[in-house]
Amino acid sequence: MRGEIHTNTIENVWSLLKCFVVGPYHKISEKHIDRYVDELEWRFNNRQNPYLFRDTLKKLIGSGNLE
């Protein structure tokens, strides 16, 4: 088992998804729902990382896509 698993966790995720729709996105496209959920998953999995900005910046710089 990886950590504690209970229904509060999934309820928290659905609540965050609702806040995404109401907050920054206002509405979501069915065409891109997988991208919204991917972003939500990434934010949820990294919510307790105190070095999130640094880690993200390092990945962006190392990706080779900056031109």
Sequence and secondary structure as in RCSB ss.txt:
>XXXX:A:sequence
MRGEIHTNTIENVWSLLKCFVVGPYHKISEKHIDRYVDELEWRFNNRQNPYLFRDTLKKLIGSGNLE
>XXXX:A:secstr
  S   HHHHHHHHHHHHHHHHTTSSS  GGGHHHHHHHHHHHHHTTT TTHHHHHHHHHHHTS   
